[in-house]
Amino acid sequence: MQYKLNVLVAAAVTLFAGAVSAQEVVKIGHVAPTSGGIAHLGKDNENGARMAIDELNAKGVTIGGKKVKLELQAEDDAGDPKQGTAVAQKLVDSKVNGVIGHLNSGTSIPASKVYSDAGIPQISPSATNPKFTRNGYKTTFRVVADDVHLGGTLGRYAVKELKGKSIAVIDDRTAYGQGVADEFEKGVKGAGGTTVSHQFTTDKATDFTAILTQIKSKKPDVVFYGGMDAVAGPMIRQMKQLGIDAKFMGGDGICSGELPKLAAGAMGDGQVVCAEAGGVEGTQKVGMDKFREDYKKKFGTEVQIYSPYVYDAVNVMVAAMVKAGSADPAKYLPVLAKTDGYKGVTGTISFDEKGDVKNGALTLYTYKGEKREQIAVVR
């Protein structure tokens, strides 16, 4: 009888310890394409999340008087909208406390409804399509400027700074590619310029001979591509093969450290001009430089594009939990929405009523000697 009693007591203690342990774990979901053509960007994002969580756990996080352990649940959506919603539902079913992601606008937008229905906050570090924060969901946030700002700025730059007279546009028909290309065209027209051609491809295409031949007949001095670096690299290569001597422009999707490799030596110095949402200058640059140094030390590779924004998004979310004294989404969500003046490595983060970052900066870059070089930070 005593033996049975001891067994029951031991079982009860184990169950209680398990319950306490479960309460002390805060699960952060992260979604990006870690397979497919832009897996290098997805892995970069995931690394940014791991870095933030490892640092926070090392420092120790206390929420509501209890020390918690942050746990990352990383998922792959392959950049596919259907897989994106399936993964979103998986995270909801896993009862994550919040989600950082997705990388692409095309997956972030449909997934945002799943998170909204479950009341789980979602911060995207890289979805720039304006629609992402315009569905009226209270759970949706982003820490980057949107395509209206990004595309418009590049369009004006093409006309005023690059003196583009014959501007051609190509987009990959994804939510991101089409969105940024459309805003680029508006920016060109607003600056008094004209576009001479708008061609379409896909985010899986490898042969651009037909569309580039049509564009070549227009004698372009600027070619803008709305899409990601995995397609932009081969496109730059084929432009060179066809003798198209034009500046090549794109948004944050092409603005990666991997682009010169993907272009396989076809990029001329200063030929590519791209913009990344976000940007730091002056004293704030010290924090970004340290992040890049720490990232390389930890992962043995350079930052691609978005990992600093993922890093900031995790920290902003956890800061809201700490301030609210709870990791319960319903309790910390109102605090997250009021985020104001958070000093991150990507700049100062404050959210407006839609969940967009206020006064978002943009950084313009070019490439020289196959290295990315900053041109300017604009707002």
N, C-alpha and C positions, 0 to 999 in steps of 0.2 A: 504493500500500500504506500509506504514511504517513498519507494522507488518511483511509483507512478506519479506521486505528488511532485517529486523532484523534476520528473520529465515534463509535467504540465507547467510547472513554474519556469523551467528553462525555455520551453516553447513560448510562453507568454512574454518572457523577457526578450527573446529573439524577435517576436512580432512587434513588440513595443519599440525595440531598437531600430527595426526596419522602418517603422512608421516615422520615428524621429528623423532617421537618415533621409527618408523620402522628402520630408518637409524642408530639410536643409539643402536640397539640391534645386537649383534654379536652372531650368533648361532653356537655352537660346537656340532656336532653329536658324540654319543658314542654307540658302539655296542659290546655286549658280551652275552653269554648264561645266561640269568637270570631265565630260566626254564630248567628242565632236570637234569641229574646226576651231572653236575658240576656247578649248579646254584650258589653254595656258592663261587666259584671262579669268576663267572660273576658279582655277587653282589659286591664282593671285588673290582673288576675293576671299576664298576660304582661309588662306594664310593670314589675311588681315584680321579675320574673326578669331582665329586661333591665338594670334599674338595678343590681342586685347584680352581674351579670356585668361590666357596663361599669366599675363601681367596682373590682372585683377585678383586672380586666385593667390598669386604670390604675395600681393600686398595684404590680402584679406578683406573680404566684403561683409559688412554687417547690415542686415535689413530688418527693421522692426525689432532691434535688440538681439537678433540671432545671427550668428556667423553662418554664412551660406557658402556652398561650393557651386560655382558656375560650371555648367556642362554644355558642350557644343554638340548639337545634333545636325550634322552636315549632310545635305541631300543634293543629288544631281538632277537637274531638269533638262539637260542636253539642249537647252535653248528652244525647247519645243513647248508650245502653249498647252497641249493636252497633258504632257508629262508634268508640266508646271502645276496644273490644278490638281493632278493626282498626288504629287509630292506635298502640295499645300494641305490637302486633306489628311495625309499621313502625319504631318506635323501637328495638325489640330487634334487628331486621334491620340497622338503621343502626349497631349496636354503640355505643349511647350508654353513657356511664359511670355515669349515674344519671338519675332522673326526678323532676321536681317536678310534682305534680298527682295526680289530676285535680281539677277544681273541685267537681263534684257527687258525692255519695255513690253515686248510681245508676250512674255511669261508673267511679268509683274502685274500687268493690268487684269487678266482673268483671275490670277491667284488672289488679288486684293479682295475680291468678293467673298472668297472662301474664308479669308481671315476676318473680314468684316462681319460675316454671319456668325462667326465663333467669338467675336469680341477680342481678338488677339492683335495687339499692335504690330505693325509691319513698317520697317524703315528700309527703303531701297537706297543703296549707295550709288546707283548708276542708271536707274530707269529715268530717261529724260523726256519721254513723250508727255506732252501736257495733260493728256487724258487720264494719266495715272492718278492725279490728285483731284480730278474734276468730277468724280462720280458721287461725291457727297459722303464718302465713308469717313467716319471719325477715327478709324484705326490706321489710316494710310499717311505715311510721311516719306520725305526724301531729303538727303543732305547735299544734293547737287542742283545746280541751275537747270531749268528745262530747255527744250529745243527752241522755244520762242526766242529766248535770250541767246542761246548758243548758235543756232542757225542764222538768226538775224545779224548777229555780230560778225560772223564769217562772211555773210553776203555783203555787208557794208565794207568789210576789209578788202574783199576781192575787187570792189569797184574803186574805193578811195586810195588804198595803199598799194595794191598790186596793179592798179590801173587796167583792170580787165575790160576789154572791149568786146570780146567774143567768148562768152561763158557758157560752157556745156554742163549739164547736170545728169548724173546717173544715180538711181537708187535701187535698193534690193527688195523693195515692196514689203519689208517687215514694218512693224509699228514704229520702231526706232528709225530705220533708214528712210522710210517715206516721210515721217514727221520732220526729221532734221533737214531733208532735202527741200521740202515744201517751204519751211521757214527760211532756208538759205535763199530760195528764189524770191521770197517776199523782201528779204533784206537787200538783195541786188536791185530789185525794182524801186524800193524805197530810197536807195542811194542814187537813183537815176540811171542805173545800168540795165542791160537787157540780157536774157538768156537765149541762145540760138538753138538749143536742142535739149530735150529731156528724155533720156533712155532708161529702160528698166532691165534689171537682171534679178537673180535670186541670191540668197545667202549661202547657197551650195554650189553656185556656178564656178567653172574654172576656165571657160573659153569665152572671151569677150570680143573676138575678131569682128563679128557682124556689127555690134553696136559701136565699137571704136572706129570702124571703117566709115560708118555714117557720120560720126562726130568729126573725123578727120577732114571730111569735105567742107566743114564749116570753118576750118582753120582756127581752132580754139586757142586762146592764150591762157585760159583757166579751165580745168576740169574738176568739178566737185563730185565726190562720191558719198552718198548716204548709205552707210553700212559699216561692217567690221573689218579689222585688219587682215583676217584670213582671206578675204576676197580682194581687198585693196592692194595687197602685195603683188599677187599675180597680174592684176590689172595694170599696175605701174610698169611691170615687166613687159607686158604686151603693148603698152603705149610706146615704149622705147623701140620695140621691134618694128612697129608700124611707122616710126618716125614722127610721132606726135610730140612736139617740143612745147609742152605747156606746164604751167604750175598745176600741182595736184593738191586739192583741198579736201578736208573731211572733218567730221566732228570727233568727239572723244573716242568713238569706236575704232578709229584707225590710229589714234595717237599713242601707240604703245611702243615699248622698247623692242618688241619683236618685229615691227614693221620692216626695218632694213633687211633682216634675214628673209622675211617672206617675199621681199622684192628682189632678192638674190642679186644684189649689186647693181640694180637698174636705177636706183635713186640718185639724182644729182644733188650736190650740196645746195641747200636752200630751195630745192624744187617743191618739197612738201610743206604745206602750212596746215596745221590742225589746231583744234581748240579742245581743251579739257575743262569740264565744269569744275569750278573751285579755283583756288589760287591764293598763294601767300607771298608777301613781300616784306622787306624790312626785318624787324625783329622776329616776326612770326616764322620767317624762313628757317630759323635755327631749329625749331621744333620739327619741321618737315625733314630737314637734313638729318636730324638725329633718328627720326623714324626710318628713313631709307637705310641708314647705317645699321641700325638694330635689326631691321628686316633682313638685310643681306647676311648679317652675322648668324641669325637664327635659321634661315632657310637656304643659304648658300646661293642665292639668286637675286637679281635686281627686281625692284618693284616694276610691275607692268603698267597698270593705270589706276585701278580702283581700290586697291588694298588700303590706302590711307583713309578712304571714305568709309570703308567697312569698319575699320578700326575705330573711327570716330562714332559711327552709328551704334556699335556695341556699347561704347562708353557712355553715350548720351542716354541709351535705354537703361543701362544699369544705374546711372546717376538719378534717373527719374524714379526707379524702384527704391533707391536709398532714401531719396527725399520724401517719397510717399510712405515709407516705412512698410512697404508691402510689394511682393512680386506678383500679386494677384492682378491680372490684366485690367480688371474693372476698376481697381483702386489706383494703379499707377498711370493709367492712360490719360486722365485729366492733367496730371502733373507733366507727363511727357509733352502733351499738346502745348503747355505753357513754357516749354524750354526757351530760354532767352539769355543770350550772351554766353553760351557755353564755349570755352576756349579749346578748340580742337587742333589737331595737327594740320587740318585742311583750312583752317580759318575759324571765324566766330560763327556759331550755329544758333539761330533763332528760327522758330517756325511761325508761319502766318496761319490764318484761319483755315486754309485748305490743307495745311501740312507741308507746304513748300518752304524751302529755306529762304529766309529774307535776304535781300541785297546780295544775291549769289554772285560770286566772282567767276571770271573765266580766265584761263591762262592760254595764250597763243604760243605755239611751239613751231620750230622747224627742225630739220636734221642736217648736221654737218659732220662729215667723217663717220657717218652711220650712228652718230650719237644725237640724242634729242637735246635741243637747245631752246631755252626760253626766250621768247620775243618780248612779251609784255603781259601784265595782269590788267584786265579791264573789267569794269562793272557796268 
